[in-house]
Amino acid sequence: MKNLTILTSICIAVFLTACDQDKLAQLDEANRQLNQRMGQQDSLLNEFMMDFNVFAENLKMVSADEYAVEASLEEDDLSEDRRDEVFERLYRIDTLLVENQRIIDELNARADEAQGSSKKFKGVVRRLRSQLTEKKEHLAEMQTSLDDLMLTADNLTNRADTLESRRQYLYTTRGQQRGQLEAQAKTLEMQEEQLEHQDKTLHTAYFVVGSTKELEKSQVIDRSGGFLGIGRSAALKDEFAAQAFQPVDIRELSEIPVNTKKVKLLTAHPSSSYTLNSDEKGKTIASIEITDPEAFWQGTRYLVIATD
């Protein structure tokens, strides 16, 4: 009796140790995943701050050029050298604002990727966008002021050709930048459409439900009950009627209504990946519930269900 008690105690200790080891393994895995997510968030935050710093530095340069341009516009008569300097500063301001617009777009995209800090990041992006809008409006005001000043200058006639050349240079450069941005936007749009199509294709599966006779008539299975074009049976045909199948998104499909007394899956799907749900009376199979989509669709993206 004493030996039996000792043996029982040893078994219990071994069992508890195994349980502890399982719990430790689960904690280690959870900790690894948490560290991975924290690393991703840290990397995202670092990239966000780098772009934020570039944006802030660009605004500092814009403000310095704005101050210099406003001082020049207050002069009664601008010399040719001073006008050239004003044009160069206006061009630099425009270039920096275009760069900051690109940074805002990237920051906004990173804010969408952020998990717990998305709301804070979005608030920062909104403030930066507001600052950028103010600078763009100020640039337009300075350009208008410059145009008015040039129109009222005493030497307008002698400098008309130079003024038009400078202005055309500025507008042409802006037009080129706008064209580049539009081309980039179009390229991004095409890439997004391609990714969306690839994502849809990657998660699309096909299924058909019917009696054996209906499936044979639809050219989905052969007389031996095999599925056309799918599986490893030597009796399968080379081609099957694809139009008989219904396409579905496997991320959204969790249950397939069948409402029949018998159900047989003619394609290969692990039995552990789905369950057959009966109706309230227990006499009819109401639906097939997919409990493990990844395992269910791993072998084939085609599902053939015979109802007899």
Secondary structure as GFF3:
##gff-version 3
##sequence-region A 1 308
A	DSSP	alpha_helix	2	73	.	.	.	ID=ss1
A	DSSP	alpha_helix	80	113	.	.	.	ID=ss2
A	DSSP	alpha_helix	118	152	.	.	.	ID=ss3
A	DSSP	alpha_helix	156	202	.	.	.	ID=ss4
A	DSSP	beta_strand	204	210	.	.	.	ID=ss5
A	DSSP	alpha_helix	212	217	.	.	.	ID=ss6
A	DSSP	three_ten_helix	242	244	.	.	.	ID=ss7
A	DSSP	beta_strand	246	249	.	.	.	ID=ss8
A	DSSP	beta_strand	255	260	.	.	.	ID=ss9
A	DSSP	beta_strand	264	265	.	.	.	ID=ss10
A	DSSP	three_ten_helix	271	273	.	.	.	ID=ss11
A	DSSP	beta_strand	274	278	.	.	.	ID=ss12
A	DSSP	beta_strand	285	290	.	.	.	ID=ss13
A	DSSP	alpha_helix	293	296	.	.	.	ID=ss14
A	DSSP	beta_strand	302	306	.	.	.	ID=ss15
###
